[in-house]
Amino acid sequence: MRALLLILIAFAAVQTAFAIDPTTIPDPKLQARYQNLTHELRCMQCLNQSIADSPVELAGELRNEVREMIVAGKTDDEIRDYMVARYGEFILFRPRFSARNVWLWFGPAIMLIVGAFIAVRIIRQRAKLVEQDNEPLEEEAAER
Amino acid sequence: MKTRFIVPLVAFVVLAGILAYGVKRAPEKHFIASVMVGKPVPEFTLPSLTEPGKMVTSKELHGKPYIINVWGTWCYACREEHSALMSIQQLGQVPIVGVDWRDTDEDALAWLAQLGNPYSHVAVDKQGRLAIDLGVYGAPETFLIDAKGVIVHKHVGPLSVEIFKRDFEPKLKEQTQEGAS
């Protein structure tokens, strides 16, 4: 059991050693920002990986840019702007709000409202039908 | 009660139209449109590969249209593209400035000695700074710069004489016409 535990611990250690991005910035606050930013920037060569997760050289160069800009005191938004100016909005995993994608942001809410409106109308109509059903038929009324 | 059928039908037709448009446009979207087109070329001062001790600067290149071709000896598609660059250079319409990306000078010089040198200047970009400023994400990429130093066209992937004639020449002609008028 102890051997197994040791093996597991050894594996855990190996994993960190294999991490793609060993960068550390001494200031933990800056390091947190660095982690955050590199995880939300797309690796343009591999497309579906963030630059933090990609072993590609270009990703490494972009991580380097991010680190330098953070250390130089640039804000997160300034760094994002820098990347967008060169690679376009596509580099952001978290798309920004813009006129072009406004329907993406509000589409679901609009659909929900439209759907709710239709649902309410249908329910009301059905409710009326039930009421009509419950009224005794003329024949039945006559029989009584 | 007719609206009951018309509304879904209209909705379907609209949706089908949007999807058809998207499918038709899909080939264009294969490569990510560059945001750099329409922007001034980033300023650079990089060491020259072919003239040791000299620098290639964006300033000295301004005033006439030119092409920036980002390449590297590690790049397979660049080898494929090279003969096209030689032919384009022989057309004599526009000088080609090479940006040797993330390369060693020895490899690059050997490459040019073996395959020929289509470039008027070759700038050495070892750290890939200019490549990042140009928004390059894979070699080869080729940019057409107008006389005012604005990027007017970008081509991703290997260039061919056909592509040059189709995409670059018309834009070059616009340039010379604007210059004449």
Chai-1 contact restraints between the chains, C-beta under 6 A:
chainA,res_idxA,chainB,res_idxB,connection_type,confidence,min_distance_angstrom,max_distance_angstrom,comment,restraint_id
A,M44,B,Y137,contact,1.0,0.0,6.0,A-B,restraint_1
A,Q45,B,Y137,contact,1.0,0.0,6.0,A-B,restraint_2
A,Q45,B,G138,contact,1.0,0.0,6.0,A-B,restraint_3
A,E61,B,G128,contact,1.0,0.0,6.0,A-B,restraint_4
A,R86,B,G135,contact,1.0,0.0,6.0,A-B,restraint_5
A,Y87,B,G135,contact,1.0,0.0,6.0,A-B,restraint_6
A,G88,B,V35,contact,1.0,0.0,6.0,A-B,restraint_7
A,F90,B,I32,contact,1.0,0.0,6.0,A-B,restraint_8
